Amino acid sequence: MDDPSRQAHVKRPRIFFGWYIVGSSFIINAIMSAGYFQGFQAFFLPILREFGWTRTQVSGAFSLRQMEAGILAPVTGFVVDKVGPRKLIIAGSVIVGLSMMGLSFMQNLFTFYLFYLMVSVGTTGVTHVITWPVLIARWFRRKRGLAMGIATSGPIIGGSLVVVNVLMVNAYGWRPVIFGYGVLILIVGVVLGFLARERPEDMGYLPDGELISNVATPAGSMPQRGRRVIETGFTVMQAVKTKGFWVVTIFMGASFMGNSGMQTHQVPYFESLGLTTTAAAFTVVVSVATSGIGRMGAGAMVDTMDYRVVLALFTAMMTGAFAYLLFVPIDSFVMTLPFGILFGISFGSMIPLRPVITSLMFGNKAAGSIIGLTQGGAIAAGVAGPLVMGYVFDSTGSYYGSVWVLGIVTFLTLPLVFFMDSPSKLSRALSDK
């Protein structure tokens, strides 16, 4: 145990280390977005054309990715609570990096599915699904929403590189580009994982950078550097018995169905309307760039506003984005901009809101497990989105019917907001734990 006299000499750093955690999450998620999530759309059609597969066959891998991630998210959450996020970040980076390299050598549909699903196994550890949000929830309290919003904004940079991916694929082919992303993720992810720290108490701080030595505590109970502060909140069993857990899980699942479908098919969708591949890729750039407004804006708003109002606002925007596609003729890139902005802001908002709202509802005692369960439900529901869009296109030659489906499902999530508890009621429930 450290000498208490040393605690008095611990100085507040110029930059709270928690912001380095936020920055690390931003960087690795930017790379993952560029090479795998939004950026993989640049590889969609080249792979389809080389092998002659249908869009349903290729979309099946994306849907299985969502299914596998949905199954693994709860498992990952439990493991995070047992061994800590750092080890999973490092392991996930190794799995994703090596699997991306393997994906670049695929020769048939089986190997495509195999390596693509292996990448998805690793993403549950390395992305902002569970591990980084758990770390940030430990490092921040007052500014948790803002920190989570910034930490999940890496795709603003990474997703914008989808156009660069198109250019690189045209110049070098899709295989070298995917291999290069595998190497980059392996190196950067492992390094950032080793640099991350599990808890502020291990460095002599409390959340938000408050010095432990400055916090008044009963005599003999001063927390020492390296000693974990007891975290409060619900256990997993207590959480799953609440109405709020199931309402939020269903809400996030339904909203993610629309997100996952459009993010998988956005480039092919706008190509089907007559836009060039480059113009269609720029629609992704617009969506991803404006998603930063949603990510950081929703994060900051939920720190000061009723989270239910925030959810309703951004869900209405997502519904509006699908309505725009249904009722406004699109024949140029300029005409895609209202959709790109609405869709980008709304899908971006849900990224930080999922873990932040989970922490607001259930605290940090079993944060990894509970976030994993709620995320798992949302991600699993996202399986339907890509499949619906791929199947409808293969059956009818148009995406129009699938946009109706996704728009209606998104609209029907709005009433669920009225079944969620108020912030004051959530605070009282947490204080009793």
LOPAZA-735815 format. One record per residue: x, y, z of N, C-alpha, C in turn; residue in one letter. Coordinates in steps of 0.02 Angstrom, whole numbers, padded with zeros to 5 digits, always signed. Atoms other than C-alpha are relative to their C-alpha. Layout:
// LOPAZA-735815
XYZXYZXYZA
...
//
This chain:
// LOPAZA-735815
+00043-00060+00000+00000+00000+00000+00045+00062+00000M
-00041-00059+00005+00067+00172-00046-00001+00040+00066D
-00005-00045-00057+00125+00292+00089-00049+00058-00009D
+00048-00055+00007-00015+00418+00123+00033+00066-00014P
-00034-00064+00011+00114+00556+00123+00013+00011-00074S
-00011-00007+00072+00147+00518-00061-00063+00022-00035R
+00062-00019+00030-00037+00540-00098-00007+00076-00002Q
+00007-00072-00003-00026+00721-00045+00039+00035-00054A
-00043-00030+00050+00107+00752-00176-00021-00017-00071H
+00025+00015+00067+00008+00680-00321-00030+00063-00029V
+00024-00061+00031-00022+00825-00439-00047-00015-00058K
+00046+00007+00056-00162+00847-00562+00039+00013-00065R
-00036-00011+00063-00089+00825-00738-00033+00054-00042P
+00028-00052+00044-00112+00959-00871-00057-00029-00041R
+00053+00034+00037-00215+00834-00970-00018-00064+00038I
+00024+00059-00036-00318+00707-00875+00010-00062-00044F
-00016+00060+00039-00264+00532-00928-00062-00031-00033F
+00061+00026+00030-00445+00487-00962-00009+00023-00072G
+00007-00025+00069-00437+00596-01118+00047-00038-00047W
-00042+00042+00043-00293+00488-01182-00037-00065-00016Y
+00042+00059+00013-00412+00339-01163-00050+00016-00056I
+00048-00023+00051-00540+00437-01264+00035+00004-00069V
-00037-00007+00063-00408+00477-01397+00018-00067-00030G
-00017+00067+00025-00354+00295-01410-00060-00033-00032S
+00061+00027+00029-00533+00241-01438-00015+00032-00067S
+00013-00036+00062-00552+00375-01571+00044-00027-00056F
-00048+00021+00052-00396+00317-01665-00015-00070-00026I
+00008+00069+00023-00427+00129-01669-00068-00007-00035I
+00065+00005+00033-00610+00153-01713-00001+00035-00068N
-00007-00032+00065-00562+00271-01854+00029-00050-00051A
-00031+00050+00045-00451+00135-01928-00049-00057-00015I
+00049+00054+00011-00584+00001-01903-00055+00021-00047M
+00052-00025+00044-00712+00110-01988+00024+00005-00072S
-00029-00008+00067-00597+00145-02135+00008-00067-00035A
-00016+00064+00032-00551-00037-02165-00054-00052+00002G
+00046+00056-00009-00699-00138-02107-00074+00021+00000Y
+00071-00017-00005-00862-00050-02064-00022+00040-00061F
+00022-00038+00057-00908+00094-02179+00046-00010-00061Q
-00048+00005+00055-00749+00075-02281-00005-00063-00041G
+00004+00063+00037-00786-00104-02331-00049+00005-00058F
+00046-00009+00057-00923-00039-02447+00039+00009-00065Q
-00040-00009+00060-00783+00006-02568+00022-00067-00030A
-00020+00066+00024-00740-00180-02580-00060-00043-00022F
+00061+00039+00010-00921-00239-02594-00008-00020-00074F
+00012+00015+00070-00946-00225-02782+00060-00031-00035L
-00056+00034+00031-00767-00269-02835+00003-00075+00016P
+00002+00071-00019-00781-00432-02737-00057-00036-00035I
+00059+00030+00032-00955-00466-02806+00014-00012-00074L
-00013+00007+00072-00896-00437-02985+00053-00053-00015R
-00053+00048+00012-00739-00543-02969-00025-00072+00005E
+00022+00068-00012-00830-00696-02903-00069-00015-00029F
+00066+00012+00028-01002-00672-02982-00053-00018+00050G
+00049+00015-00052-01095-00685-02817-00059+00048-00004W
+00058-00045-00004-01269-00612-02787+00009+00046+00060T
-00003-00047-00056-01297-00467-02670-00025-00033+00064R
+00024+00036-00059-01393-00582-02554+00055-00042+00030T
-00055+00041-00026-01242-00697-02540+00051+00043+00037Q
-00048-00044-00034-01125-00554-02498-00031+00031+00062V
+00034-00029-00057-01253-00473-02383-00008-00050+00057S
+00006+00051-00051-01270-00639-02293+00058+00001+00049G
-00058-00005-00044-01094-00619-02226-00007+00059+00048A
+00009-00058-00043-01136-00446-02161-00052-00014+00055F
+00051+00016-00049-01292-00512-02077+00025-00050+00051S
-00029+00047-00047-01198-00659-02001+00049+00036+00047L
-00044-00041-00043-01072-00531-01938-00040+00031+00056R
+00042-00030-00052-01213-00443-01847-00024-00054+00049Q
+00024+00054-00044-01280-00609-01780+00055-00023+00047M
-00055+00023-00041-01110-00665-01720+00019+00053+00052E
-00016-00053-00047-01074-00495-01642-00053+00003+00054A
+00053-00001-00050-01243-00502-01557+00007-00056+00051G
-00010+00056-00045-01204-00673-01484+00061+00012+00044I
-00062-00009-00037-01027-00625-01433-00001+00059+00047L
-00001-00060-00042-01069-00455-01358-00014-00016+00074A
+00010+00016-00071-01145-00527-01197+00059-00038+00030P
-00057+00038-00024-01000-00650-01182+00059+00047+00013V
-00054-00048-00008-00876-00509-01209-00010+00043+00062T
+00014-00040-00059-00963-00406-01076+00018-00036+00064G
-00017+00038-00060-00946-00544-00946+00076-00007+00007F
-00072+00007-00003-00763-00570-00992+00033+00066+00020V
-00027-00065-00019-00730-00383-00978-00004+00010+00075V
+00007-00007-00073-00797-00385-00800+00047-00046+00038D
-00044+00047-00033-00685-00533-00759+00074+00016-00009K
-00072-00008+00014-00518-00495-00844+00020+00072-00018V
-00015-00069+00016-00533-00311-00890+00000+00013-00076G
+00004-00017+00071-00551-00219-01057+00066-00004-00038P
-00064-00005+00036-00365-00202-01098+00018-00065-00035R
-00020+00064+00029-00334-00386-01128-00043-00016-00061K
+00043+00013+00057-00484-00398-01243+00015+00046-00059L
-00019-00046+00053-00430-00244-01341+00061-00027-00038I
-00061+00028+00031-00259-00323-01372-00017-00063-00039I
+00017+00062+00034-00330-00494-01415-00043+00013-00061A
+00043-00016+00058-00463-00419-01528+00040+00030-00057G
-00041-00030+00052-00332-00318-01622+00039-00053-00038S
-00037+00054+00033-00231-00475-01657-00046-00040-00045V
+00047+00040+00040-00383-00572-01717-00023+00038-00062I
+00023-00039+00057-00447-00431-01828+00056+00008-00051V
-00056-00011+00046-00276-00394-01902+00016-00062-00042G
-00018+00061+00035-00234-00574-01946-00057-00023-00046L
+00057+00021+00041-00410-00609-02011-00009+00044-00061S
+00003-00044+00058-00408-00456-02124+00053-00021-00051M
-00052+00024+00046-00244-00520-02197-00024-00064-00036M
+00026+00061+00030-00326-00690-02224-00054+00014-00051G
+00054-00019+00045-00476-00607-02306+00026+00022-00068L
-00029-00023+00063-00363-00531-02437+00021-00057-00046S
-00021+00058+00040-00315-00707-02496-00058-00047-00017F
+00056+00046+00010-00492-00781-02507-00009-00017-00074M
+00010+00024+00068-00538-00882-02661-00070-00025-00014Q
+00068+00025+00009-00718-00937-02633-00046+00028+00055N
+00048-00027-00047-00877-00897-02537+00012-00025+00071L
-00012+00028-00067-00830-01013-02393+00056+00039+00036F
-00055-00037-00033-00664-00925-02359-00019+00072+00013T
+00024-00068-00013-00749-00756-02376-00039+00002+00065F
+00039+00002-00061-00874-00802-02242+00044-00015+00061Y
-00043+00020-00055-00741-00884-02133+00040+00059+00027L
-00043-00054-00024-00620-00738-02126-00040+00062+00019F
+00041-00058-00018-00757-00606-02124-00029-00009+00070Y
+00027+00013-00067-00835-00688-01972+00054+00001+00053L
-00055-00004-00048-00666-00704-01888+00016+00073+00016M
-00010-00071-00014-00644-00517-01909-00053+00024+00049V
+00054-00023-00044-00813-00491-01826+00010-00025+00071S
-00016+00025-00067-00756-00600-01680+00046+00049+00036V
-00048-00046-00031-00612-00482-01649-00028+00069+00013G
+00025-00068-00008-00713-00323-01670-00036+00011+00066T
+00034-00009-00064-00812-00356-01511+00048+00021+00054T
-00049-00019-00050-00651-00330-01416+00034+00066-00015G
-00042-00057+00017-00567-00190-01512-00039+00063-00014V
+00038-00060+00019-00709-00071-01560-00036+00030+00060T
+00035-00034-00054-00821+00045-01461-00067-00032+00017H
+00061+00035-00019-00953-00088-01432-00004-00008+00076V
+00001+00014-00072-00904-00137-01254+00063+00024+00036I
-00062-00011-00038-00721-00124-01205+00016+00073+00013T
-00016-00070-00010-00687+00059-01235-00055+00037+00039W
+00052-00033-00042-00858+00116-01166+00006-00017+00074P
-00009+00018-00071-00825+00019-01005+00057+00040+00030V
-00056-00040-00024-00656+00104-00987-00021+00072+00012L
+00018-00070-00005-00730+00275-01019-00051+00012+00056I
+00048-00007-00055-00875+00246-00899+00035+00000+00068A
-00038-00001-00062-00744+00212-00764+00039+00065+00009R
-00043-00058-00004-00639+00365-00806-00039+00066+00004W
+00039-00062+00001-00782+00492-00821-00068-00009+00034F
+00067-00002-00029-00940+00537-00726-00037+00062-00027R
+00035-00062+00019-00987+00721-00753-00001+00010-00075R
-00006-00010+00072-00928+00723-00934-00002-00066-00038K
+00001+00066+00031-00965+00542-00976-00030+00001-00070R
+00032-00003+00066-01082+00582-01120+00045+00031-00052G
-00045-00034+00046-00961+00703-01202+00060-00044-00017L
-00058+00044+00011-00813+00585-01177-00018-00058-00045A
+00021+00056+00040-00911+00440-01250-00013+00022-00071M
+00013-00025+00067-00965+00546-01397+00063+00010-00040G
-00065-00010+00034-00786+00595-01439+00033-00067-00014I
-00034+00065+00007-00721+00418-01411-00029-00041-00057A
+00033+00039+00053-00847+00347-01535-00001+00037-00066T
+00002-00042+00061-00815+00482-01667+00056-00016-00050S
-00052+00019+00048-00668+00396-01751-00025-00010-00071G
+00025+00010+00068-00777+00347-01899-00009+00065-00040P
+00003-00063+00037-00791+00532-01943+00060+00004-00048I
-00060+00001+00041-00613+00514-02007+00002-00064-00042I
-00008+00065+00034-00611+00329-02049-00051-00012-00054G
+00051+00011+00050-00778+00320-02138+00006+00045-00060G
-00011-00045+00056-00732+00469-02244+00050-00026-00050S
-00051+00029+00044-00591+00366-02317-00029-00050-00050L
+00029+00048+00048-00715+00258-02414+00016+00021-00072V
-00018-00024+00067-00678+00369-02565+00072-00016-00016V
-00071+00018+00009-00492+00343-02539+00006-00075-00013V
+00000+00072+00012-00527+00156-02530-00018-00015-00073N
+00020+00010+00070-00615+00166-02699+00058+00015-00047V
-00057-00019+00042-00466+00255-02774+00057-00051+00005L
-00053+00049-00010-00342+00131-02698-00018-00067-00033M
+00022+00062+00032-00446-00017-02759+00008+00006-00075V
-00007-00010+00072-00449+00057-02934+00073-00003-00021N
-00071-00002+00017-00260+00079-02929+00036-00065+00013A
-00039+00058-00021-00201-00078-02839-00040-00065+00005Y
+00040+00059-00012-00348-00197-02823-00021-00005+00072G
+00027+00002-00068-00450-00240-02669+00042-00042+00048W
-00038+00044-00045-00334-00377-02602+00057+00036+00037R
-00054-00035-00036-00179-00269-02563-00027+00052+00050P
+00027-00051-00045-00290-00134-02484-00025-00033+00065V
+00024+00035-00060-00376-00257-02366+00058-00027+00041I
-00059+00025-00036-00208-00336-02322+00034+00056+00040F
-00031-00057-00034-00137-00165-02280-00038+00022+00062G
+00040-00018-00058-00281-00126-02164+00011-00052+00057Y
-00012+00051-00051-00250-00292-02075+00064+00014+00039G
-00064-00015-00032-00069-00245-02039-00008+00061+00045V
+00008-00062-00038-00119-00071-01981-00039-00011+00065L
+00041+00014-00060-00254-00134-01861+00039-00041+00050I
-00040+00043-00045-00138-00266-01789+00049+00042+00041L
-00052-00039-00034+00000-00142-01747-00030+00053+00046I
+00027-00056-00038-00101+00008-01690-00044-00024+00058V
+00044+00025-00052-00231-00091-01592+00038-00028+00060G
-00039+00030-00054-00102-00188-01492+00035+00055+00041V
-00036-00054-00035-00001-00031-01451-00048+00040+00045V
+00047-00040-00039-00154+00068-01394-00029-00041+00058L
+00023+00042-00054-00215-00081-01292+00049-00002+00058G
-00051+00000-00053-00051-00087-01196+00004+00067+00035F
-00005-00067-00030-00056+00101-01166-00060+00017+00045L
+00061-00015-00039-00233+00100-01094+00008-00021+00073A
+00000+00017-00071-00261+00094-00906-00072-00016+00021R
+00066+00025-00018-00405+00003-00824-00043+00050+00038E
+00039-00042-00044-00457+00128-00691+00040+00061+00022R
-00037-00059-00023-00412+00305-00634+00030-00010+00069P
-00026+00012-00068-00388+00242-00454+00070-00030-00001E
-00066+00031+00005-00237+00143-00514+00055+00052-00011D
-00049-00053+00012-00152+00309-00556-00008+00057+00051M
+00007-00050-00053-00206+00403-00399-00056+00050-00011G
+00054-00047+00016-00363+00485-00471-00068-00034+00008Y
+00069+00022+00004-00550+00472-00464-00027+00021-00069L
+00027-00021+00065-00664+00492-00617+00001+00075-00008P
-00003-00070+00019-00650+00659-00707+00064+00035+00023D
-00064-00029-00018-00474+00685-00639+00006+00027+00070G
-00003-00021-00070-00516+00721-00458+00054-00039+00036E
-00053+00034-00038-00367+00684-00346-00030-00037+00059L
+00024+00039-00057-00400+00546-00221+00016+00035+00065I
-00021-00033-00062-00303+00645-00090-00041+00062+00017S
+00042-00059-00011-00425+00791-00112-00071-00016+00021N
+00067+00020-00015-00579+00689-00076-00006-00017+00074V
+00010+00013-00071-00641+00692+00102-00035-00067+00010A
+00028+00065-00015-00674+00517+00169+00007-00012+00074T
-00005+00014-00072-00701+00446+00343+00070-00022+00018P
-00067+00017-00023-00545+00421+00446+00013-00074-00010A
-00020+00070+00010-00453+00263+00399-00028-00031-00063G
+00030+00030+00059-00551+00239+00238+00022+00034-00065S
-00024-00035+00059-00453+00350+00118+00023-00051-00052M
-00022+00047+00051-00436+00254-00046+00071+00015-00021P
-00069-00008+00019-00255+00227-00090+00010-00012-00074Q
-00016+00012+00070-00175+00230-00260+00009-00074-00012R
-00005+00071+00016-00193+00060-00340-00056-00041+00029G
+00056+00036-00028-00343+00012-00234-00064+00018-00038R
+00061-00013+00037-00507-00006-00328-00054+00029+00045R
+00058-00027-00035-00651+00103-00273-00059-00047-00014V
+00057+00045+00008-00806-00002-00244-00051+00034-00047I
+00046-00028+00049-00921+00025-00393-00071-00020+00017E
+00070+00011-00018-01107+00041-00367-00042-00013-00062T
+00046+00011+00055-01254-00010-00472-00033-00068+00005G
+00037+00062+00003-01357-00160-00524+00046-00058-00017F
-00030+00061+00026-01296-00338-00542-00036-00018-00064T
+00032+00020+00063-01337-00424-00705-00071-00026+00012V
+00065+00028-00014-01481-00521-00629-00051+00053+00021M
+00044-00054-00020-01553-00365-00550-00021+00042-00061Q
+00014-00041+00059-01541-00270-00716-00051-00033-00046A
+00044+00033+00048-01626-00401-00824-00071-00009+00027V
+00067+00005-00029-01774-00405-00704-00038+00066-00003K
+00033-00065+00004-01812-00222-00736-00034+00010-00068T
+00034-00018+00062-01932-00154-00865+00046+00040-00046K
-00043-00043+00040-01804-00026-00921+00050-00038-00043G
-00048+00039+00038-01679-00157-00975-00030-00025-00066F
+00031+00029+00060-01800-00238-01098-00025+00053-00047W
+00023-00054+00043-01872-00075-01162+00058+00029-00040V
-00059-00028+00033-01699-00006-01201+00029-00050-00050V
-00027+00050+00045-01641-00170-01279-00042-00005-00064T
+00044+00002+00059-01793-00177-01395+00007+00063-00042I
-00007-00064+00035-01776+00008-01438+00064+00001-00041F
-00063-00002+00035-01593-00007-01483+00003-00051-00057M
+00000+00051+00052-01621-00167-01580-00038+00022-00062G
+00040-00022+00057-01758-00095-01689+00034+00057-00038A
-00033-00057+00033-01661+00066-01722+00062-00024-00038S
-00061+00023+00032-01504-00032-01766-00015-00038-00065F
+00018+00036+00061-01598-00132-01899+00006+00047-00061M
-00005-00048+00055-01613+00023-02008+00071+00023-00011G
-00070-00021+00006-01435+00079-01971+00041-00051-00038N
-00043+00051+00030-01355-00086-02018-00018-00013-00072S
+00019+00011+00069-01457-00109-02175+00026+00052-00047G
-00022-00054+00044-01418+00060-02249+00076+00006-00003M
-00072-00006+00000-01237+00063-02195+00033-00054-00043Q
-00027+00054+00042-01208-00103-02284-00012+00014-00074T
+00021-00006+00070-01298-00055-02444+00001+00071-00027H
+00007-00069+00021-01277+00133-02455+00031+00014-00068Q
-00032-00011+00065-01154+00133-02600-00038-00036-00055V
+00040+00033+00052-01247-00002-02700-00069+00032-00009P
+00066-00031+00005-01412+00086-02659+00001+00060-00047Y
-00002-00060+00042-01362+00252-02736+00025-00015-00070F
-00018+00021+00067-01278+00164-02881-00062-00025-00038E
+00061+00026+00033-01446+00080-02916-00045+00057-00023S
+00038-00058+00021-01520+00255-02932+00033+00037-00057L
-00033-00030+00057-01396+00298-03068+00062+00041+00015G
-00060-00037-00018-01255+00382-02971+00062-00042-00016L
-00063+00036+00010-01074+00337-03009+00024-00029+00066T
-00027+00030-00061-00976+00231-02886+00032+00053+00045T
-00032-00052-00039-00875+00383-02833-00051+00045+00034T
+00052-00043-00029-01030+00490-02807-00037-00036+00057A
+00033+00040-00052-01114+00349-02709+00045-00005+00062A
-00046+00003-00056-00957+00334-02603+00002+00065+00039A
+00001-00065-00034-00964+00520-02565-00062+00007+00044F
+00058-00002-00046-01138+00494-02490+00018-00029+00067T
-00023+00030-00063-01054+00384-02361+00044+00050+00038V
-00043-00050-00031-00926+00521-02329-00044+00052+00036V
+00045-00050-00030-01068+00645-02296-00032-00028+00063V
+00033+00030-00057-01158+00525-02179+00048-00009+00059S
-00048+00013-00054-01002+00479-02082+00025+00066+00030V
-00024-00065-00024-00941+00659-02071-00052+00033+00046A
+00052-00031-00040-01108+00722-02006-00019-00042+00061T
+00012+00042-00060-01120+00574-01887+00037+00028+00060S
-00036-00031-00055-00993+00670-01784-00043+00048+00039G
+00046-00045-00034-01128+00798-01747-00044-00040+00048I
+00042+00042-00042-01238+00659-01682+00038-00031+00057G
-00039+00033-00052-01101+00570-01586+00017+00048+00057R
-00020-00047-00052-01032+00721-01494-00059+00041+00026M
+00058-00039-00021-01196+00817-01492-00044-00039+00047G
+00042+00041-00044-01298+00675-01418+00035-00014+00065A
-00038+00012-00062-01159+00637-01294-00003+00060+00047G
+00002-00060-00041-01154+00817-01234-00071+00014+00025A
+00069-00014-00019-01344+00833-01232-00023-00045+00057M
+00024+00046-00051-01371+00678-01126+00031+00015+00068V
-00030-00021-00064-01255+00752-00993-00043+00053+00035D
+00038-00056-00028-01377+00897-00968-00076-00003-00011T
+00071+00004+00017-01547+00843-01038-00029-00068+00018M
+00035+00063-00008-01676+00707-01011+00017-00045-00059D
-00023+00044+00053-01608+00560-01109-00056-00022-00046Y
+00057+00021+00040-01783+00516-01170-00014+00051-00055R
+00009-00052+00050-01798+00683-01261+00053-00008-00054V
-00055+00009+00048-01629+00652-01342-00013-00059-00046V
+00016+00060+00041-01680+00478-01400-00055+00015-00050L
+00057-00014+00044-01845+00540-01471+00021+00046-00058A
-00022-00048+00052-01761+00683-01565+00038-00035-00056L
-00042+00031+00052-01633+00577-01654-00035-00058-00035F
+00039+00051+00033-01755+00436-01689-00046+00032-00053T
+00041-00036+00049-01870+00561-01775+00042+00020-00061A
-00044-00017+00056-01721+00616-01881+00013-00060-00044M
-00011+00060+00040-01687+00438-01935-00061-00017-00041M
+00062+00012+00037-01869+00415-01983-00006+00049-00059T
+00001-00050+00053-01858+00576-02083+00048-00016-00057G
-00049+00018+00051-01704+00512-02175-00029-00052-00048A
+00031+00051+00043-01796+00357-02237-00059+00029-00039F
+00056-00031+00036-01950+00460-02281+00025+00041-00060A
-00029-00039+00056-01840+00573-02389+00015-00046-00059Y
-00016+00046+00055-01780+00423-02490-00064-00024-00035L
+00061+00027+00028-01959+00364-02515-00039+00051-00042L
+00044-00049+00031-02039+00528-02569+00034+00053-00042F
-00035-00050+00039-01903+00633-02650+00042-00034-00054V
-00040+00030+00055-01833+00585-02823+00073+00022+00006P
-00072-00014-00006-01643+00573-02818+00034-00018-00066I
-00033+00012+00064-01547+00594-02980+00069+00032-00004D
-00067-00030-00002-01386+00680-02924+00027-00003+00071S
-00031+00001-00066-01264+00687-02781-00029+00054+00045F
+00027-00056-00040-01333+00855-02724-00066-00020+00033V
+00065+00020-00027-01505+00776-02701+00006-00051+00056M
-00009+00048-00055-01431+00647-02582+00018+00034+00066T
-00027-00033-00059-01367+00778-02460-00049+00002+00059L
+00045+00001-00059-01525+00797-02352-00003-00068+00034P
-00001+00067-00030-01531+00609-02329+00065-00012+00038F
-00064+00014-00031-01345+00598-02293+00009+00035+00066G
-00007-00038-00061-01354+00733-02161-00045-00028+00055I
+00048+00027-00049-01511+00667-02074+00021-00069+00024L
-00019+00068-00017-01453+00487-02079+00064+00000+00041F
-00064-00002-00035-01276+00529-02024-00007+00023+00072G
+00009-00026-00068-01327+00633-01874-00037-00050+00044I
+00041+00045-00041-01458+00508-01816+00035-00066+00015S
-00034+00063-00016-01357+00348-01834+00060+00012+00044F
-00057-00016-00042-01207+00435-01756-00020+00009+00073G
+00022-00014-00069-01308+00485-01603-00008-00064+00041S
+00014+00062-00037-01351+00305-01558+00064-00035+00025M
-00063+00034-00020-01168+00251-01543+00018+00016+00072I
-00015-00013-00071-01129+00343-01380-00060-00008+00046P
+00058+00003-00044-01308+00341-01317-00010-00070+00029L
+00011+00068-00026-01314+00151-01300+00038-00012+00065R
-00035+00013-00064-01174+00134-01170-00013+00053+00053P
+00012-00052-00050-01209+00302-01086-00066-00012+00036V
+00065+00011-00031-01392+00264-01056+00001-00064+00043I
-00007+00060-00041-01348+00090-00995+00033+00015+00066T
-00034-00020-00062-01229+00167-00868-00046+00042+00044S
+00047-00041-00039-01361+00294-00816-00052-00044+00035L
+00052+00042-00028-01486+00156-00787+00026-00048+00053M
-00021+00056-00040-01379+00023-00705+00067+00008+00035F
-00062-00010-00035-01216+00099-00643+00058-00039-00031G
-00061+00030+00026-01042+00024-00660+00019-00067+00031N
-00019+00062-00034-01044-00130-00548+00009-00057-00049K
-00005+00054+00051-01075-00248-00694-00008+00032-00069A
+00009-00039+00062-01057-00121-00835+00014-00042-00062A
-00018+00038+00059-00970-00239-00956-00055-00050-00019G
+00051+00051+00013-01099-00377-00938-00066+00030-00023S
+00065-00030+00018-01251-00264-00947+00004+00034-00068I
-00008-00031+00066-01185-00162-01093+00003-00054-00054I
-00004+00055+00048-01143-00326-01179-00067-00029-00017G
+00066+00028+00012-01319-00391-01157-00044+00047-00041L
+00041-00047+00039-01403-00233-01220+00027+00009-00070T
-00030-00005+00066-01280-00215-01362-00012-00062-00041Q
+00012+00063+00035-01301-00398-01405-00069-00003-00031G
+00067-00001+00027-01487-00377-01425-00006+00047-00059G
+00003-00049+00055-01465-00223-01534+00036-00026-00062A
-00038+00023+00057-01331-00300-01643-00033-00059-00034I
+00034+00058+00029-01426-00463-01665-00059+00021-00043A
+00056-00025+00039-01578-00365-01725+00024+00029-00066A
-00028-00029+00061-01464-00283-01852+00013-00051-00055G
-00008+00052+00050-01450-00450-01941-00051+00009-00056V
+00054-00004+00049-01615-00417-02029+00011+00055-00051A
-00006-00057+00045-01568-00250-02105+00034-00015-00066G
-00034+00015+00062-01436-00304-02232-00035-00054-00041P
+00034+00054+00036-01532-00463-02276-00063+00025-00035L
+00061-00027+00030-01695-00369-02307+00017+00039-00063V
-00018-00041+00057-01610-00246-02423+00028-00042-00058M
-00028+00043+00053-01512-00379-02517-00053-00043-00033G
+00051+00045+00027-01661-00496-02536-00050+00039-00043Y
+00048-00039+00039-01781-00360-02594+00029+00021-00067V
-00031-00020+00063-01657-00299-02725+00005-00059-00048F
-00006+00059+00044-01623-00474-02792-00068-00023-00027D
+00066+00023+00020-01810-00508-02799-00036+00049-00047S
+00038-00051+00038-01872-00344-02874+00043+00044-00044T
-00043-00045+00038-01719-00257-02947+00002+00070+00027G
+00003-00067-00030-01748-00110-02830+00003-00007+00076S
-00003-00002-00073-01715-00062-02649-00062+00033+00031Y
+00055-00041-00024-01878+00037-02635-00041-00033+00055Y
+00040+00034-00050-01979-00092-02539+00036-00008+00066G
-00038+00010-00062-01840-00122-02413+00006+00065+00039S
-00004-00065-00035-01828+00065-02374-00066+00012+00037V
+00063-00005-00036-02014+00061-02330+00002-00040+00065W
-00003+00043-00059-01983-00083-02210+00043+00032+00055V
-00045-00029-00050-01835+00001-02123-00028+00065+00029L
+00029-00062-00024-01926+00168-02112-00056-00012+00049G
+00056+00015-00045-02081+00092-02032+00026-00027+00067I
-00028+00028-00061-01979-00009-01906+00030+00055+00044V
-00030-00055-00038-01882+00147-01856-00053+00044+00032T
+00054-00042-00026-02041+00249-01836-00034-00032+00060F
+00036+00035-00054-02119+00116-01724+00040-00003+00065L
-00038-00002-00062-01977+00135-01598-00016+00061+00042T
+00012-00062-00036-02033+00310-01549-00044-00008+00062L
+00042+00006-00060-02175+00258-01431+00036-00033+00060P
-00035+00033-00055-02051+00153-01330+00032+00049+00048L
-00031-00051-00042-01973+00313-01264-00044+00016+00061V
+00047-00018-00053-02130+00344-01159-00003-00054+00055F
-00001+00054-00050-02102+00178-01067+00065+00000+00041F
-00063-00003-00036-01929+00228-01004-00006+00044+00061M
+00003-00038-00062-01901+00295-00828+00035+00067-00005D
-00030-00067-00001-01858+00476-00793+00070-00003+00031S
-00067-00001-00030-01678+00523-00747-00002+00001+00077P
+00004-00004-00074-01731+00564-00568-00018-00068+00029S
+00018+00066-00025-01812+00393-00547+00059-00048-00006K
-00059+00042+00008-01656+00309-00616+00051+00015+00054L
-00048-00019-00053-01548+00408-00493-00020-00029+00067S
+00023+00029-00064-01655+00353-00347+00011-00076+00003R
-00010+00072+00002-01646+00172-00402+00073-00018+00010A
-00072+00014-00008-01456+00179-00414+00023+00015+00071L
-00021-00018-00068-01440+00262-00243-00020-00054+00049S
+00021+00054-00045-01529+00112-00167+00044-00062-00006D
-00042+00059+00012-01398-00009-00235+00066+00004+00038K
//
